């Protein structure tokens, strides 16, 4: 499955977290400086309870809009886990 993500607040965020949804994309706040989307992938993997190797950046390493591939997890479970990480947020996930 694919998951579109965007960075909220850049690398100067006070803590790593899933912020919610904005414009059809997942907003992720990271403390680390930008390095090809790696920090975003770590935050997403932790929120999903997956090993970092299961969340792969597929496009947008130098862009604020990135696309990640999530392995070994059904779309419904991704939605459930992201909702738990950012309560009250509706997410858009594509297969």
N, C-alpha and C positions, 0 to 999 in steps of 0.2 A: 504494500500500500504506500501511497505518497502522502506527505504532510508538508504543506507550505508553511514557512515560518518567517517571521520578521524580527528584527532586533528592536527592543524598546529601551530607550535611554542610553544606548551605546555601552561602551565598556566601563563607564564610570558609575554604573548602578551600585547601590549600597549592598545588594545581595543578589545571588543567582536565584531566579524564580521564573515560573510561568506566570505572565501577567494576565493573559486572557486572549480574547479575539479582537482583531481590529481589521476592518476592510477585508474580511474573508481569510485572513492569515493569523497564524498563531503568533502572539507577541511574547518574546522571551527577553528578560533582562539579565545581563551578565556583568560580572565584576571585571573579568579578564579583558585585556586588550584584544582587538579583532585579529585573528590569525586563521583566515580561511574557514570560518564557521565552526571551528572545533569546540569552542566554549558553548555555543548554542546546542550542538549535538550532545554534549555532556549533560546540560541542564534538561534537555528533552528526554534523554535516556533515563536519567534519575527520576524524573516525574512519571515515566512509564514503568519504572521498576525493571528496566532491561539493562543488559551489558552494553557498554558504549559501542561495541562492535555491531550491535543490532540496529543502530541508528546511523545511517550513512548520508553524508551530504552529496546530493546528486547534481545540484546546479546552484549557482550564485555565490561562490566563495568570496567574492569581493563586493557583493551587493548587499543592500539591507534586506532584500527579498531573497530568501533561500528556499530550496526544496530538499527535503530529507526523505529517504526511503526507510521505512520501518519494517524490519523482518520479524517473523514469528509471532505476530500479534494481530488478531482480527480487528477490523475497523471499529466494531462496537466496543471492544475492550479498550482501544486507544481513546475513544470518546469518553468512556467511563473514567479512565485513569486521569485524563486531562481535566475533566470536570472536577474530579477530586482535588487536583492540584490548584485549580482556579474556580472555586465554587461560584455558581451563578452565571457562568459564561457558556455561550452556545458556540460550538466549534464546527468548522466546515472541513470535512475530510473526504478525499477522493481515493477511489480504488485504482 
